[in-house]
Amino acid sequence: MFKWTLKDQIENKGISQAQLAVKANVSKNTINVLCKGGTHSVSLRTLSKLCAALEVEPWSLVQFNPNQPLKHTTKGVSWAMNSM
């Protein structure tokens, strides 16, 4: 349903993941995981930091596909950010 586009935004800004991590005060691991689409959620605080560092709006960091179904897990519904 959702896909992270952080990697594209980083490339568009011409910076590295490490530079973004420093600028946003977010761990390099978090940036790496989001760029690979390997997480289903992110805190609003982290999202805000990334948006401020990249000077973009939140919707610039995700892509929405209404035709992609939600992934169901044993813990309920997961908003699968990497399912596209």
N, C-alpha and C positions, 0 to 999 in steps of 0.2 A: 504494500500500500504506500509506503514511504521509502525513499532512498536518499541517503546522505549525498550531497554534492560538494562537501567541504574540499575534497581534493581538487575539483575544478576551480573553486574560488581561490585556493592557494596558488594554483598555477596562473590564474588570471591576474593575481596581484604580483606575481613574479618573486615570491618569497618561498623559503623552505618551511617544512613542517617544524623544524627546530626554531626558526625565527618566529613563527607564529606562536609556538609554545611559550617563548619568552615574552613576546608582546602581549599575549592574552593572559599570562600567568596561569597557564594550564599545563599539565604534565605532557611530555613528549609522547608518552604511551597513550594518553587519551586522544591526542591528535592522530596518532598512527592508527588506532582502533577505529576512529570515526572515518578516516580516509579509506580504510579497507571495508567499511560498512559492517563492522563486526559487533555493533552494539544496537540494542533495541531502544535504549532510552538515554537521555542526557538531562542533567539538572538545568533548570532555567538560569541559574547563576553561570554555569559553564557556557550555555548558549549565548547569554548576554555578553560574556567576555569575548567569545569568538566573534560575535557580530561587531562589537566595538573595535576590536583589533583589526578586523577586515574591512570595517566601515561599510557593512552591508545590513540589510534587513533580515530577520530570522527566516523568512520564506525563501531567501536566496540560498540557504544551506540545505534545503530538503526539496525533493521532487515528489509530487503526489500522483499516484495512479489509482483512480477510483475503481478500476476493473480488477485490480490485484486484491485477492481476498486476504483477510487477516489470518495470521498463523495462530493456531490454537496450541496451547501448551498444557501440561498437567497443572499449571498454576493459573490457568485461565487464558484469556486472550492476550496476545502479545502484539504490540504495534510494531510490526517487523520492518525496521528501518532499512534492512539490507535485503529485502525479499524480491527486489525487482531484477 
